[in-house]
Amino acid sequence: MVSIVIIPGWRDSPPGHWQSLWADQLPGAVRVQQDDWVSPSRKAWLASITQTILAQPHPVVIAAHSLGCIATAHLPPVATAHIAGALLVAPADPERRSVLADFAPVPYQCLPFSSIIVASNTDPYCPVRTAGAYARAWGSEFVRLQNAGHINLEAGFGPWPMGLALLQSLISEATSRQQHDLAAV
C-alpha cells in the first residue's frame, strides 16, 4: 500500500486541474496545503510538505506540479525517507521568476526515490532543456511532451489520463518493491 500526496505549485491548482481532480478521485489521496500560495517561502512550504508526508500511514508517492517539483527536490531526509516515488510535472525554474527566488538554487543531486519528470517544449515557466537537466541530475525518467505548455488547466490538461498512467506506474513499482522487501524478511 502507498499513500498519494499531491503537491501543487505556485498559486495552487484550481478546480478542474488534473491535481484537483486526482485529489477528489484517488482513494486516500492527500493534498498539501500552504499558508501562502502567492508569495511562497521555501522554509514554510517544505515544513508543510514534510508534515503532510510524515502524517501518512504508508510510503508516499508524490504527484507534484511546477514549484511543487522544486520543493520536492529540496525536501529533507526525514521526508524523503518516506517517499517511494514521485511524478514531477512541469517543474518550475525559480531563477526565471523573482517571486520564486527563495527556491533557488535548485538542488542538482540524485533523488533517493524513483521519479518521472514530465515537461513540455512550450512551457513558459521552464525551458525544456532545464527540465531535462533536472531529470539528469535527479536520476529521473524524462517524458517530453510536444506543445503542452505548463501542463495545466490553461493548456488543456484537466483529467489527463496519461499522467494518471504514469502515476500508476510509480504506485505499481512501489507496491512491487514493498512485496519484494516483505518476501525477503
N, C-alpha and C positions, 0 to 999 in steps of 0.2 A: 504494500500500500504506500501511496505517496500523497502528500498534500500539495495543492497547487496554490502558489502565491503570485498574484497579479500585481505588477509594479508599473503604474502609469508614469508618463513623463511630465515634462513641464506643462503646466496648466491643466493637468488631469486629462482623462479620456471621457468625452461626452457620451450621452446615451446614443446607442446605435453603433458606436465604435466597437471593433472586434473585442477589445479588452472588456468593455462594459457588457457585451453580450455573453462572453465566456464567464464572467463573474456571476451572471444570473443562471447560466445553463449548466456549468460543470459542477457536479456534486462535491460539496466541501471546499470549493474554491474560495479563497480569501483575498480581498483587495486591500492593498496597503493604502492607508490614509495619511495625508500630510497636513500639517497645520497651515502651511503656506505653499500653495501651488504656483503662485505668480513670481515670487522672489525667493527661489529655492536656496536653502543653506545646506551645504554638504553634511555638516555635523547633525543637523536636525533630521534630514532625510535618512541618513544612514542609521540613526537611532530608531526611527520609526520602522524602517525595513527590518533591521536586526530584531527588534521586539516582535514584529509580526512573524518572522521566521522561527524564532525560538519558542513562540507560543503554539506552534503546530505539533500535532501528535506523531507525525511521520516524517521521513525525509522529504525534502521540498523540491518541487520542480517549479522554476520561475518562468513567468511569461511577462517579459519586460518590453517597454516601448520607449524609444527616444532617450531622454535623460535617465529614465529608469534603467536602461542598459549600462550607462556610465556609472550610475550609483551602484549597480550590482558589481561592477568591476572594482569598486572602492571598498566593498564590504570587508569587515574584519574577520579574522579566522574563526572567532566564536560563532559567526553566522555561516560562513562558507562551509564549515564542518557539517552543517545540516542540509546542504544543497546537493541534490543528486543530479541535477541538470538544469539548463537554462536556455530558453528561446529568447534571443535578444534581437528585437525587431527595430529597424531604422534607428540605429544608435545616433545620438546627437554628437556634435563636435563643439564642446564647450569653449574652445578657443575662438570660435567664429561669432559667438553672441555674448556680449558683456554680461547680460543677466545670468548666464550660466557659468561665468568665470570661476566661481567657487569650486567647481568640479574639475578644473584644470590644475595640473596636468593629468591627462588620462593615464591610468596605470598600463604599462606595457610588459606584463609578465603573464605566464600561462595561468589560466584559471584552474583551480583544483577540482573541477567538476566538468562533465560533458556539456558542451554548448554548441548552439547553432546561431549564427548571425544571419539575418535576412536584411538585405539592403537593396536600394534601387539606384539606378544610374541617373535618375532625375530628382533625387531627394534634395530639397533646398536647404536642409539643415545639416547635411553631412555629405561631402563628396564620396562617391563610391570607392575611390582609391583609399580614402581614410578609413572607411568601414572595412575594406579588405586588409588594411594594415592592422586594425584592431583584431580581425579574425586570425591573422598570422601570429600576432603577439599573444593572444589569449588561448591559442590552440583550438580555435572553434572551426567547425564546419562552416563554409561560406556559401550562402544561396543568394545569387544576384538576380533581381527582378528587373525587367525592362519597363521603363516609363511608368513606374508605380508611385512616383512622388514620395511622400513621407509615410506611405503605407498606413494611412489613417482614413478617417471618415471622409475628409475632403477629397482624398484621392480615390474614393470609391470602395474602401475596404470596410464593409460592415461585417457580416458573418465570417468571411474569409476562411473557407474550408481548407485551403492549402496550409494555412498557418495552424489550424487545428490538427491537421495530419502531422505536421512537424512536431507540435507539442506532444501528440500521442506517441510519436516515435521515441521521444525522450522519456515519457512515462513508462513505455514498454521496456526500454533499456534499463531504467532504474529498478523496475519490478524484477526483471530477469537477474540483475545484479544482486538484489536482496535475496532472491530464491537460491542463487548460487552460494551466497555467503552463509545462508542458513543450512544448506546441504553440507557445506564444508565443516560445520561445527560438530 
